[in-house]
């Protein structure tokens, strides 16, 4: 079964004036914030996925921030999936959700642990640098079925490159130097 790619939407366009904290911002999607990527993911609030169940949710990369919205519900199987692309504020109210200003993303990198591909994101918070990781639901489904055919790092590499591209475009719009440590 080939790995599914995250839903890459058209390139972000328009002015970008937001720089926010990596915490819940409460800032809604408006005409200057465009969604670049959205994907169903498993989220781990640490650098590498672990043995426990991932929290299922939606990953949204906008022209301003990287957002993880945790789906409401119990364990992974009983969650209630929803599309939060038009209601990011509402989704950020879900306990366990996360919003990271794009300028606070220090690294987005595809990696593997125990043969499973994942996306690692390191970001700056008010209390220092931290990390989290994401597994695309399509990869989780393939692994859950006992089949790993076609599950490659490629969609994760593509997602990491897209995050870096959005960071560069954001800095160009805000006039910040692109040679900041990332």
Residue pairs with C-beta under 8 A, 6 or more apart in sequence:
1 142
1 145
1 147
1 149
1 150
2 149
2 150
3 136
3 138
3 139
3 142
3 150
3 151
3 152
3 154
3 155
4 136
4 138
4 155
5 154
5 155
5 158
6 37
6 38
6 39
6 59
6 136
6 155
6 158
6 159
7 37
7 38
7 39
8 36
8 37
8 158
8 162
9 34
9 35
9 36
9 37
9 38
11 36
12 34
12 35
12 36
12 62
12 63
12 166
12 169
13 34
13 63
14 31
14 32
14 34
14 63
15 32
15 173
16 32
16 33
16 63
16 64
16 169
16 170
16 173
16 174
17 32
17 173
17 174
18 27
18 32
18 33
18 64
18 65
18 101
19 101
19 103
19 174
20 27
20 64
20 65
20 99
20 101
21 101
21 104
21 125
21 126
22 98
22 99
22 100
22 101
22 104
22 123
22 124
22 125
22 126
23 99
23 125
23 126
24 92
24 97
24 98
24 99
25 65
25 92
25 99
25 101
26 89
26 92
27 33
27 88
27 89
27 99
28 87
28 88
28 89
29 35
29 62
29 85
29 86
29 87
29 88
29 89
32 63
32 64
33 62
33 63
33 64
33 65
34 62
34 63
35 60
35 61
35 62
35 85
36 61
36 62
36 63
36 162
36 166
37 59
37 60
37 61
37 159
37 162
38 58
38 59
38 60
38 61
38 83
38 85
39 58
39 59
39 136
39 137
39 159
40 56
40 57
40 58
40 59
40 81
40 136
40 137
40 138
41 54
41 56
41 57
41 58
41 59
41 68
41 134
41 135
41 136
41 137
42 49
42 53
42 54
42 55
42 56
42 76
42 134
42 135
42 136
42 137
42 140
43 54
43 55
43 56
43 57
43 59
43 68
43 70
43 96
43 98
43 132
43 133
43 134
44 50
44 54
44 55
44 132
44 133
44 134
44 135
45 55
45 96
45 132
46 131
46 132
46 133
47 120
47 122
47 131
47 132
47 133
48 111
48 113
48 118
48 120
48 133
49 113
49 116
49 118
49 133
49 135
53 75
53 76
54 76
54 135
54 140
55 70
55 76
55 96
56 70
56 71
56 76
56 79
56 81
56 137
57 68
57 69
57 70
57 71
57 94
57 96
57 97
58 68
58 69
58 71
58 81
58 82
58 83
58 84
58 85
58 91
59 66
59 67
59 68
59 134
60 66
60 67
60 68
60 69
60 84
60 85
60 88
61 67
61 159
61 162
61 163
61 166
62 88
62 102
62 166
63 102
63 166
63 169
63 170
64 101
64 102
64 170
65 99
65 100
65 101
65 102
66 99
66 100
66 102
66 105
66 121
66 123
66 163
67 84
67 88
67 91
67 92
67 97
67 98
67 99
67 100
68 97
68 98
68 99
68 132
68 134
69 84
69 88
69 91
69 92
69 94
69 97
70 94
70 95
70 96
70 97
71 79
71 80
71 81
71 82
71 94
72 79
72 80
72 94
73 79
73 80
82 91
84 90
84 91
88 99
91 97
92 99
98 132
100 121
100 123
102 163
102 166
102 167
102 170
103 167
103 170
103 171
103 176
104 123
104 124
104 125
105 121
105 122
105 123
105 163
105 167
105 182
106 122
106 123
106 124
106 129
106 181
106 182
107 120
107 121
107 122
107 182
108 119
108 120
108 121
108 122
108 159
108 160
108 163
108 164
109 119
109 120
109 160
110 117
110 118
110 119
110 120
110 153
110 156
110 157
110 159
110 160
111 117
111 118
111 119
111 120
111 153
111 156
112 118
112 153
115 148
116 135
116 139
116 143
116 151
117 135
117 139
117 151
117 152
117 153
117 155
117 156
118 133
118 134
118 135
118 139
118 156
119 133
119 134
119 135
119 156
119 159
119 160
120 131
120 132
120 133
121 131
121 132
121 133
121 134
121 163
122 129
122 130
122 131
123 129
123 130
123 131
123 132
136 155
136 156
139 151
142 148
142 149
142 150
142 151
143 151
164 182
167 182
168 178
171 177
171 178
171 180
172 178
